[in-house]
Amino acid sequence: MNPSTALAVTLTDELIRCGLTDAVLAPGSRSAPLAMEWHRRASAGGLRLHVRIDERAAAYLALGLAKASGRPAAVLCTSGTAAASFHPAVIEASEAGVPLLVLTADRPPELRGTGANQAIDQLKLYGDAVRWFSEVGVPEDRGTGSGRAAQAGYWRSLTSRAWGAASAAAGGPAGPVHLNLAFRDPLVPDSGGPDGDLAELDGRPGGAPWVRFAAPDTTSTAGRLELPWTERGLVVCGDGAAQTGQADSLLALAAATGWPVLAEPSSGARRGPDALAAYQYLLAAPGFLAAHRPDVIVTAGRPGLSRAQTALLRGASGPAGGPARHVVIASQPGRWDDPARTATDVAAAVTLAAGTAPAQPATTWRQAWRAADAAARRAVGEVLAEPAGHEPALSEPRLARDLAAALPDGALLWVASSMPIRDLDQQMAPRAGVRVLASRGASGIDGTTSAAIGAALAHQAAGGGPAVALIGDLALLHDSAGLFIGPGEPRPDLCLVVVNNDGGGIFSTLEQASFPDSFERVFGTPHGADVAALAAAAGWPYQSLVDLADLDQALTGSGLRMVQVRTSRDAGTALRTRLQQAATAALVVSRRATGASAGT
């Protein structure tokens, strides 16, 4: 099956699974893949198709269908000014809150801006008149098997998101949604109809939609979902879960169910007996996930701090992922974070179904995860405690661990988005009392120092304690202007701890490091900057930390001040590799000692 037909088949099938009954078509060439699939499904009795020769009339017909039925209707046109002719109906649908799925075919990117026929800029063509817009992307030939299945999962997840946004099933007001679909030739099926292995494009079993939405409550937000208890569950908390009020409720859910909590430092949920400190080492250990596959995963916030964590979520459900149910807690009406696109359910909150909770949540599953976490933590701690000679005792992972432990209750820790937050994620022991924040929305390097100063000001204005920022040298240089504050401006109590490894340390952990000819200049980017001179120029008190035994003293003080910690990128990369190896070896020993692994 060619890629354009595959997208048309998958998108149409998912729309029907979501509840689409009426589709309106205005004729054209570029929209042929969807038009032909709509005709095929209508001929088979799975859809009611309406054809109009004018796009304006087609869009208003769809609007009338949707308004009277109360569920989304879909309308499709070809590229160019045909899409512009939908605009009046889109505006009416927006103002009236009518659920409308607006599908515009488009030329692929290589034909845009070239004078190609019927090619205009269709990206966000309807502006704020739509509840949500997506440039779907050009379908590609990814062969067979997992590549094709992963692409189908993306299309189905996106289609469910569009349905939820248009219909208000995901919370928020109903209204129009715009999907822009770029198709490359061939635009018709290879042999007059869909062919190939349709199983690779299949959706959820039993004709279910890719994502189900808990019924909205009276506040027009996604509703609460009742889950029956199962032993093998996980709670995954990403950045910002505390800001949306989800951390406390999910920790309570974990306590009631016996489900381990995998919480990123800036989630606000790395605390309590169910939070695991070494979970990233567990997820990255070969074979661990295969032996500890959950039946249900509940996620909140913005997860995805590591590839191993993403692999856990990507394998949560779907054609290649087994039977796991993946419940995503919506961060706000109409928005939920599902970077792996494996969510099976979206809800505002999760509660246990009455009568299903265990009397004693200390299950074999829970104990297995705790034992593995303890074994990995011991192994990592032993490596970090080794005397200098193998790697420097003053290392970035150990600094992250000791800094998090040294902060008093009531403190704020602002963490840069690159290696510091990842080191903290691997090393920070669960604890309450310390507030961890990071710019993980877009995870950029921009404005790190300024954001830390602003957070410290707000934290202390609200009665909070001291503030510390853990950042890298590139983040410091990137926002060096943020160090310069006028004499009459408010200043917080903030200690800026700068890890200086003379360049971009995170790239040493990525594939780019295997290309030595280009790596150092293009990715490592050594700069040789004098951090002490920069601090002096900005008027910041400065000291250099050369022994972690002096960390408490270095943090002592008041006002704005800077502490530099010099490290080695090469040594840091080697140490992180040794830490993972030690954790993996410890897990093997632990499993042999217990004689089995939960989940098998």
C-alpha positions as CSV (number, residue, x, y, z in Angstrom):
1,M,0.0,0.0,0.0
2,N,1.5,3.4,-1.0
3,P,2.0,5.9,1.8
4,S,-0.8,8.3,0.8
5,T,-3.3,5.5,0.7
6,A,-2.1,4.2,4.0
7,L,-2.6,7.6,5.7
8,A,-6.1,7.9,4.2
9,V,-7.1,4.4,5.3
10,T,-5.8,4.8,8.8
11,L,-7.2,8.3,9.4
12,T,-10.6,7.3,8.0
13,D,-10.8,4.2,10.1
14,E,-9.8,6.0,13.3
15,L,-12.4,8.8,12.7
16,I,-15.1,6.1,12.3
17,R,-13.9,4.4,15.5
18,C,-14.2,7.8,17.3
19,G,-17.8,8.2,16.1
20,L,-17.8,9.9,12.7
21,T,-21.0,9.2,10.8
22,D,-21.0,12.1,8.2
23,A,-18.3,13.2,5.8
24,V,-18.6,16.0,3.3
25,L,-16.4,16.2,0.2
26,A,-15.6,19.0,-2.3
27,P,-13.9,17.4,-5.4
28,G,-10.2,17.9,-6.2
29,S,-7.1,16.0,-7.2
30,R,-4.7,16.4,-4.2
31,S,-7.4,15.2,-1.8
32,A,-7.9,12.0,-3.9
33,P,-6.5,9.5,-1.3
34,L,-9.0,10.5,1.3
35,A,-11.9,11.0,-1.2
36,M,-11.5,7.5,-2.6
37,E,-11.2,6.0,0.9
38,W,-14.3,7.9,2.1
39,H,-16.2,6.5,-1.0
40,R,-15.0,3.0,-0.2
41,R,-16.1,3.1,3.4
42,A,-19.4,4.7,2.4
43,S,-20.1,2.0,-0.1
44,A,-19.4,-0.6,2.6
45,G,-22.0,1.1,4.9
46,G,-19.5,2.5,7.4
47,L,-20.0,6.2,6.6
48,R,-22.5,8.5,5.1
49,L,-20.8,10.6,2.3
50,H,-22.0,13.9,0.9
51,V,-20.5,15.5,-2.2
52,R,-20.8,19.2,-3.1
53,I,-19.1,21.0,-6.0
54,D,-18.4,24.2,-4.0
55,E,-16.2,24.3,-0.9
56,R,-18.2,27.0,0.8
57,A,-21.4,25.0,0.4
58,A,-19.6,21.8,1.5
59,A,-18.3,23.5,4.7
60,Y,-21.7,24.9,5.7
61,L,-23.3,21.5,5.0
62,A,-20.9,19.9,7.4
63,L,-21.6,22.7,9.9
64,G,-25.3,22.0,9.8
65,L,-24.8,18.3,10.2
66,A,-22.6,18.8,13.2
67,K,-24.8,21.4,14.8
68,A,-27.9,19.4,14.6
69,S,-26.3,16.0,15.6
70,G,-24.0,17.4,18.4
71,R,-21.0,15.4,17.1
72,P,-18.2,16.3,14.7
73,A,-18.8,16.2,11.0
74,A,-15.8,16.1,8.6
75,V,-15.3,18.2,5.5
76,L,-12.5,17.7,3.0
77,C,-11.1,19.8,0.1
78,T,-8.1,20.0,-2.2
79,S,-5.2,22.4,-1.8
80,G,-5.0,26.1,-2.7
81,T,-7.9,28.6,-2.6
82,A,-10.3,25.7,-2.1
83,A,-9.1,25.6,1.5
84,A,-9.7,29.4,1.8
85,S,-13.3,28.9,0.9
86,F,-13.8,26.9,4.1
87,H,-13.0,30.0,6.2
88,P,-16.5,31.5,6.7
89,A,-17.9,28.2,8.0
90,V,-14.9,27.8,10.2
91,I,-15.5,31.2,11.8
92,E,-19.2,30.4,12.3
93,A,-18.3,27.0,13.9
94,S,-15.8,28.7,16.2
95,E,-18.2,31.4,17.4
96,A,-21.1,29.0,17.8
97,G,-19.1,26.1,19.3
98,V,-19.9,23.6,16.6
99,P,-17.6,20.5,16.4
100,L,-16.2,20.5,12.9
101,L,-13.3,18.5,11.5
102,V,-11.7,20.6,8.7
103,L,-9.4,18.5,6.5
104,T,-7.4,20.3,3.8
105,A,-5.2,18.4,1.3
106,D,-1.9,20.1,0.6
107,R,1.2,20.0,-1.6
108,P,4.2,18.4,0.0
109,P,6.9,20.8,1.3
110,E,9.2,20.5,-1.7
111,L,6.4,22.1,-3.9
112,R,5.6,25.0,-1.6
113,G,7.0,28.4,-2.4
114,T,8.1,27.2,-5.9
115,G,5.2,28.5,-8.0
116,A,3.7,25.0,-8.1
117,N,0.1,24.7,-9.1
118,Q,-2.5,25.2,-6.4
119,A,0.2,25.7,-3.7
120,I,-0.5,28.4,-1.1
121,D,0.5,28.7,2.6
122,Q,-2.1,26.6,4.4
123,L,-0.4,26.4,7.7
124,K,-2.6,27.8,10.4
125,L,-4.8,29.2,7.6
126,Y,-7.7,29.8,9.9
127,G,-5.7,31.4,12.7
128,D,-7.4,31.5,16.1
129,A,-10.8,30.4,14.7
130,V,-9.8,26.7,15.3
131,R,-9.5,25.0,18.6
132,W,-6.4,23.1,17.4
133,F,-4.3,22.9,14.2
134,S,-1.9,20.2,13.1
135,E,0.4,19.8,10.1
136,V,0.1,16.1,9.8
137,G,3.3,15.6,7.8
138,V,3.9,13.8,4.6
139,P,3.3,10.0,4.9
140,E,6.3,7.9,4.1
141,D,7.1,4.4,3.0
142,R,8.5,2.9,6.2
143,G,8.5,-0.7,4.9
144,T,6.7,-3.3,6.9
145,G,6.5,-4.2,10.6
146,S,7.3,-1.9,13.5
147,G,8.0,1.1,11.3
148,R,4.7,1.0,9.6
149,A,2.9,0.3,12.8
150,A,4.6,3.2,14.6
151,Q,3.5,5.6,11.8
152,A,0.0,4.2,12.1
153,G,0.0,4.8,15.8
154,Y,1.0,8.4,15.2
155,W,-1.9,8.9,12.8
156,R,-4.4,7.3,15.1
157,S,-3.3,9.2,18.1
158,L,-3.4,12.5,16.2
159,T,-6.9,11.7,14.9
160,S,-8.1,10.9,18.3
161,R,-6.7,14.2,19.6
162,A,-8.4,16.1,16.8
163,W,-11.7,14.4,17.7
164,G,-11.3,15.1,21.3
165,A,-10.5,18.8,20.7
166,A,-13.4,19.3,18.3
167,S,-16.0,17.5,20.3
168,A,-15.0,18.8,23.8
169,A,-14.5,15.2,24.9
170,A,-11.1,16.2,26.1
171,G,-12.4,19.2,27.9
172,G,-12.6,22.8,26.8
173,P,-15.2,24.2,24.3
174,A,-16.2,22.4,21.2
175,G,-15.4,23.9,17.9
176,P,-13.5,23.4,14.6
177,V,-10.2,21.6,14.3
178,H,-7.9,21.9,11.3
179,L,-5.7,19.0,9.9
180,N,-3.5,19.9,7.0
181,L,-2.6,16.8,5.0
182,A,0.3,16.9,2.6
183,F,0.1,14.1,0.0
184,R,2.8,13.0,-2.5
185,D,2.2,11.0,-5.6
186,P,0.8,8.4,-6.1
187,L,-2.5,9.8,-5.0
188,V,-4.6,6.7,-5.9
189,P,-4.3,3.2,-4.6
190,D,-1.7,1.0,-6.3
191,S,-4.2,-1.5,-7.7
192,G,-7.5,0.2,-7.6
193,G,-8.1,-0.3,-3.9
194,P,-6.3,-0.6,-0.6
195,D,-3.8,-3.5,-0.6
196,G,-0.9,-4.7,1.5
197,D,-1.0,-5.9,5.0
198,L,-3.8,-3.9,6.7
199,A,-2.8,-5.4,10.1
200,E,0.2,-3.2,10.2
201,L,-2.2,-0.2,10.2
202,D,-4.7,-1.6,12.6
203,G,-6.0,0.2,15.7
204,R,-7.2,-0.9,19.1
205,P,-8.9,-4.3,19.4
206,G,-12.6,-4.5,19.0
207,G,-12.9,-1.4,16.9
208,A,-12.2,0.9,19.9
209,P,-10.8,4.4,19.3
210,W,-7.1,4.9,19.9
211,V,-7.8,7.3,22.8
212,R,-10.9,7.2,25.1
213,F,-11.9,10.3,27.0
214,A,-13.5,10.1,30.4
215,A,-16.9,11.7,30.3
216,P,-16.7,15.5,31.1
217,D,-18.1,16.6,34.4
218,T,-20.1,19.7,35.2
219,T,-17.0,22.0,35.0
220,S,-16.5,21.1,31.3
221,T,-13.1,19.4,32.0
222,A,-12.2,15.8,31.2
223,G,-13.9,13.6,33.7
224,R,-12.6,11.2,36.4
225,L,-11.7,7.7,35.3
226,E,-12.4,4.7,37.6
227,L,-9.7,2.1,37.2
228,P,-10.0,-1.4,38.5
229,W,-7.0,-2.4,40.5
230,T,-4.2,-4.5,39.0
231,E,-1.0,-5.5,40.7
232,R,1.3,-4.5,37.9
233,G,0.9,-0.8,37.6
234,L,3.3,2.2,37.4
235,V,2.8,5.9,38.1
236,V,5.0,8.2,35.9
237,C,5.3,11.9,36.8
238,G,6.9,14.3,34.5
239,D,7.8,18.0,34.7
240,G,5.1,20.3,36.1
241,A,2.8,17.6,37.7
242,A,2.9,19.6,41.0
243,Q,2.0,22.9,39.2
244,T,-1.2,21.3,37.9
245,G,-2.1,19.8,41.3
246,Q,-1.6,16.2,40.2
247,A,1.4,15.1,42.2
248,D,-0.4,14.7,45.6
249,S,-3.3,12.7,44.1
250,L,-1.0,10.4,42.2
251,L,1.1,9.7,45.2
252,A,-2.0,8.8,47.1
253,L,-3.0,6.5,44.2
254,A,0.4,4.8,44.4
255,A,0.1,4.3,48.2
256,A,-3.3,2.7,47.7
257,T,-2.3,0.4,44.8
258,G,1.3,-0.5,45.6
259,W,2.4,1.0,42.2
260,P,6.0,2.3,42.1
261,V,6.3,6.0,41.3
262,L,8.8,7.0,38.6
263,A,9.0,10.8,39.2
264,E,11.3,13.3,37.5
265,P,12.8,15.8,39.9
266,S,10.8,18.8,38.7
267,S,7.5,16.8,38.9
268,G,7.0,17.5,42.6
269,A,6.3,13.8,43.2
270,R,9.8,12.5,44.0
271,R,8.9,11.9,47.6
272,G,7.4,9.3,49.9
273,P,8.0,5.6,50.1
274,D,6.8,4.7,46.6
275,A,9.1,7.0,44.7
276,L,12.2,5.3,43.2
277,A,15.5,7.2,42.9
278,A,17.3,4.9,40.5
279,Y,14.5,4.2,38.1
280,Q,16.3,5.6,35.1
281,Y,19.1,3.0,35.6
282,L,16.4,0.3,35.9
283,L,14.7,1.3,32.6
284,A,18.0,1.4,30.8
285,A,19.2,-2.0,32.0
286,P,19.0,-4.6,29.2
287,G,16.1,-7.0,29.8
288,F,14.6,-5.2,32.8
289,L,11.6,-3.8,31.1
290,A,10.8,-7.1,29.4
291,A,10.7,-8.7,32.8
292,H,8.8,-5.9,34.5
293,R,6.2,-5.0,31.9
294,P,3.2,-3.2,33.6
295,D,-0.5,-3.8,32.9
296,V,-1.3,-0.1,33.4
297,I,0.7,3.1,33.4
298,V,-0.7,6.4,34.7
299,T,1.2,9.5,33.6
300,A,1.0,13.1,34.5
301,G,3.0,16.2,33.6
302,R,5.5,16.2,30.8
303,P,7.4,13.0,30.8
304,G,10.3,12.2,28.5
305,L,13.6,13.1,30.3
306,S,15.4,10.1,29.0
307,R,15.3,7.7,26.0
308,A,14.8,4.8,28.4
309,Q,11.7,6.5,29.9
310,T,10.4,7.3,26.5
311,A,10.9,3.6,25.5
312,L,8.8,2.6,28.5
313,L,5.9,4.8,27.4
314,R,6.3,3.9,23.7
315,G,6.0,0.2,24.6
316,A,3.0,0.9,26.9
317,S,0.3,0.1,24.3
318,G,-0.4,-0.3,20.7
319,P,0.3,-2.9,18.0
320,A,3.9,-3.6,19.2
321,G,3.5,-2.8,22.9
322,G,1.4,-5.5,24.4
323,P,-1.7,-5.1,26.6
324,A,-0.8,-2.2,28.8
325,R,-3.3,0.5,29.4
326,H,-1.8,4.0,29.4
327,V,-3.9,6.6,31.2
328,V,-2.8,10.2,30.8
329,I,-4.0,12.9,33.2
330,A,-4.9,16.0,31.3
331,S,-2.9,19.0,32.5
332,Q,-5.7,21.4,31.5
333,P,-8.9,21.3,29.6
334,G,-8.2,20.1,26.1
335,R,-4.5,19.4,26.7
336,W,-2.7,16.3,27.6
337,D,1.0,15.3,27.2
338,D,1.6,12.0,25.4
339,P,5.0,12.2,23.6
340,A,5.0,8.5,22.8
341,R,1.4,8.7,21.4
342,T,0.4,5.5,23.3
343,A,-2.3,7.0,25.5
344,T,-5.4,4.7,25.7
345,D,-7.3,7.0,28.1
346,V,-7.4,10.7,29.0
347,A,-9.0,11.9,32.2
348,A,-8.8,14.8,34.7
349,A,-8.1,12.4,37.5
350,V,-8.0,8.7,38.3
351,T,-9.7,6.9,41.2
352,L,-9.8,3.2,42.0
353,A,-13.0,1.4,41.3
354,A,-14.8,0.6,44.5
355,G,-14.0,-2.7,46.0
356,T,-11.0,-3.4,43.9
357,A,-8.2,-1.9,46.0
358,P,-6.0,-4.5,47.9
359,A,-6.2,-4.6,51.7
360,Q,-2.4,-4.7,51.7
361,P,-0.6,-3.0,48.8
362,A,2.8,-4.5,49.7
363,T,2.7,-6.8,46.6
364,T,5.4,-8.9,45.0
365,W,5.4,-6.4,42.1
366,R,6.0,-3.5,44.4
367,Q,8.7,-5.3,46.4
368,A,10.5,-6.3,43.2
369,W,10.8,-2.7,42.0
370,R,11.9,-1.5,45.4
371,A,14.5,-4.2,45.6
372,A,15.8,-3.4,42.2
373,D,15.9,0.3,43.0
374,A,17.8,-0.3,46.2
375,A,20.3,-2.6,44.4
376,A,21.0,0.0,41.7
377,R,21.3,2.8,44.2
378,R,23.9,0.9,46.3
379,A,25.9,0.1,43.2
380,V,25.9,3.6,42.0
381,G,26.8,4.9,45.4
382,E,29.8,2.6,45.6
383,V,31.1,3.9,42.3
384,L,30.6,7.5,43.3
385,A,32.4,6.9,46.6
386,E,35.5,5.5,44.9
387,P,38.7,7.5,45.6
388,A,40.1,9.8,42.9
389,G,42.2,8.0,40.3
390,H,39.5,6.2,38.4
391,E,37.4,9.4,37.8
392,P,37.6,12.6,39.7
393,A,35.8,12.5,43.0
394,L,34.3,15.9,42.2
395,S,32.0,14.7,39.4
396,E,28.8,16.1,38.0
397,P,26.6,13.1,39.1
398,R,28.0,13.3,42.6
399,L,27.5,17.0,42.7
400,A,23.9,16.6,41.8
401,R,23.3,14.0,44.4
402,D,25.1,15.9,47.2
403,L,23.6,19.2,46.4
404,A,20.0,17.9,46.5
405,A,20.7,16.2,49.8
406,A,22.4,19.3,51.3
407,L,19.5,21.8,50.7
408,P,17.4,22.6,53.8
409,D,13.6,22.1,53.8
410,G,11.9,25.0,52.2
411,A,14.6,25.5,49.7
412,L,14.2,26.0,45.9
413,L,16.4,24.3,43.4
414,W,16.3,25.6,39.9
415,V,18.0,23.2,37.4
416,A,19.2,23.7,33.9
417,S,17.5,21.6,31.2
418,S,20.5,19.8,29.8
419,M,22.9,17.5,31.8
420,P,22.1,19.0,35.2
421,I,18.5,17.9,35.3
422,R,19.4,14.4,33.9
423,D,22.2,14.0,36.6
424,L,19.7,15.1,39.2
425,D,17.1,12.6,37.9
426,Q,19.6,9.8,38.3
427,Q,21.0,10.8,41.6
428,M,18.4,12.6,43.7
429,A,17.1,10.6,46.6
430,P,13.3,10.9,47.2
431,R,12.7,13.7,49.7
432,A,10.0,16.2,50.6
433,G,10.7,19.8,51.5
434,V,12.7,20.9,48.5
435,R,11.0,22.5,45.5
436,V,12.7,21.6,42.2
437,L,11.9,23.7,39.1
438,A,13.2,23.6,35.5
439,S,12.4,25.1,32.1
440,R,11.2,21.8,30.7
441,G,8.3,23.2,28.6
442,A,10.5,23.5,25.6
443,S,13.7,22.4,27.3
444,G,15.8,25.2,25.8
445,I,19.0,26.7,27.0
446,D,17.6,30.3,26.9
447,G,17.3,32.5,29.9
448,T,18.4,30.0,32.5
449,T,20.0,32.4,34.9
450,S,17.2,35.0,34.5
451,A,14.5,32.4,35.1
452,A,16.3,31.1,38.2
453,I,16.5,34.7,39.6
454,G,12.8,35.2,38.9
455,A,11.8,31.9,40.5
456,A,13.9,32.8,43.6
457,L,12.3,36.2,43.9
458,A,8.8,34.7,43.8
459,H,9.7,31.8,46.0
460,Q,11.1,34.1,48.7
461,A,8.3,36.7,48.4
462,A,5.9,33.9,49.3
463,G,7.9,33.0,52.4
464,G,10.2,30.3,51.0
465,G,13.7,29.6,52.0
466,P,17.0,29.9,50.2
467,A,17.4,29.2,46.5
468,V,20.1,27.4,44.5
469,A,20.5,27.0,40.8
470,L,22.5,24.2,39.2
471,I,23.4,25.1,35.6
472,G,26.2,24.4,33.1
473,D,28.8,26.7,31.6
474,L,27.0,27.1,28.3
475,A,23.7,28.0,30.0
476,L,25.6,30.6,32.0
477,L,27.2,32.2,28.9
478,H,24.0,32.0,26.9
479,D,22.3,34.2,29.5
480,S,25.2,36.2,30.7
481,A,23.2,39.4,30.3
482,G,20.9,38.1,33.0
483,L,23.7,38.5,35.5
484,F,23.7,42.3,35.2
485,I,21.1,43.7,37.5
486,G,20.6,47.4,38.1
487,P,21.4,48.8,41.6
488,G,17.7,49.6,42.5
489,E,16.3,46.2,41.4
490,P,15.1,43.5,43.8
491,R,17.6,40.7,44.4
492,P,16.9,37.3,45.8
493,D,19.0,35.0,48.0
494,L,20.3,32.8,45.2
495,C,23.5,30.7,44.9
496,L,24.3,30.0,41.3
497,V,26.3,26.7,41.1
498,V,28.0,26.6,37.6
499,V,29.3,23.2,36.4
500,N,32.1,24.2,33.9
501,N,33.3,21.4,31.6
502,D,34.2,23.9,28.9
503,G,31.5,23.0,26.4
504,G,28.4,21.0,25.7
505,G,28.6,18.0,28.0
506,I,25.3,16.4,26.9
507,F,26.6,15.9,23.3
508,S,29.2,13.5,24.7
509,T,26.4,11.1,25.7
510,L,24.9,11.1,22.2
511,E,25.7,9.5,18.8
512,Q,27.5,12.6,17.7
513,A,30.4,11.8,20.0
514,S,31.3,8.8,17.7
515,F,32.5,11.3,15.0
516,P,35.7,12.7,16.4
517,D,36.7,14.6,13.3
518,S,33.7,17.0,13.8
519,F,32.6,16.5,17.3
520,E,34.8,18.9,19.4
521,R,34.3,21.9,17.1
522,V,30.7,21.4,16.1
523,F,29.2,19.9,19.3
524,G,31.7,20.1,22.1
525,T,32.2,23.8,21.4
526,P,35.0,24.6,24.0
527,H,35.0,28.3,24.8
528,G,37.7,28.8,27.4
529,A,35.6,31.5,29.2
530,D,36.8,32.9,32.5
531,V,33.8,32.4,34.7
532,A,35.4,34.2,37.6
533,A,36.0,37.3,35.5
534,L,32.4,37.2,34.3
535,A,31.2,37.0,37.9
536,A,33.4,40.0,38.8
537,A,32.2,42.0,35.9
538,A,28.6,41.5,37.0
539,G,29.5,42.2,40.7
540,W,28.6,38.7,41.9
541,P,30.6,37.3,44.9
542,Y,32.5,34.2,43.5
543,Q,34.3,31.1,44.8
544,S,35.6,27.9,43.3
545,L,34.6,24.6,44.7
546,V,37.3,22.0,44.4
547,D,36.2,19.4,47.0
548,L,32.6,18.3,47.7
549,A,33.4,18.2,51.4
550,D,33.2,22.0,51.2
551,L,29.8,22.1,49.5
552,D,27.9,23.1,52.6
553,Q,30.2,26.0,53.2
554,A,30.1,27.0,49.6
555,L,26.3,27.2,49.7
556,T,26.4,29.4,52.8
557,G,25.7,33.1,52.3
558,S,23.1,35.5,51.2
559,G,22.2,37.5,48.2
560,L,23.4,36.7,44.7
561,R,26.6,34.7,44.5
562,M,28.3,32.2,42.2
563,V,30.1,29.0,42.8
564,Q,32.1,27.4,40.0
565,V,32.7,23.6,39.8
566,R,35.3,22.5,37.2
567,T,34.7,19.1,35.7
568,S,35.9,17.1,32.7
569,R,33.5,16.2,29.9
570,D,35.4,13.0,29.0
571,A,35.7,11.8,32.6
572,G,32.0,12.6,33.1
573,T,31.0,10.5,30.1
574,A,33.1,7.6,31.3
575,L,31.7,7.8,34.8
576,R,28.1,7.8,33.6
577,T,28.8,4.7,31.6
578,R,30.4,3.0,34.6
579,L,27.4,4.0,36.7
580,Q,24.9,2.3,34.3
581,Q,27.2,-0.7,34.0
582,A,27.4,-1.0,37.8
583,A,23.6,-0.7,38.2
584,T,22.9,-3.3,35.5
585,A,25.3,-5.7,37.1
586,A,23.7,-5.2,40.5
587,L,20.3,-5.9,39.0
588,V,21.6,-9.2,37.6
589,V,22.9,-10.2,41.0
590,S,19.8,-9.1,42.8
591,R,17.6,-11.1,40.5
592,R,19.7,-14.2,41.0
593,A,19.5,-13.8,44.7
594,T,15.7,-13.6,44.7
595,G,15.5,-16.4,42.2
596,A,12.8,-14.7,40.1
597,S,11.6,-11.4,38.8
598,A,8.1,-9.9,39.3
599,G,6.1,-9.8,36.1
600,T,7.3,-13.1,34.7
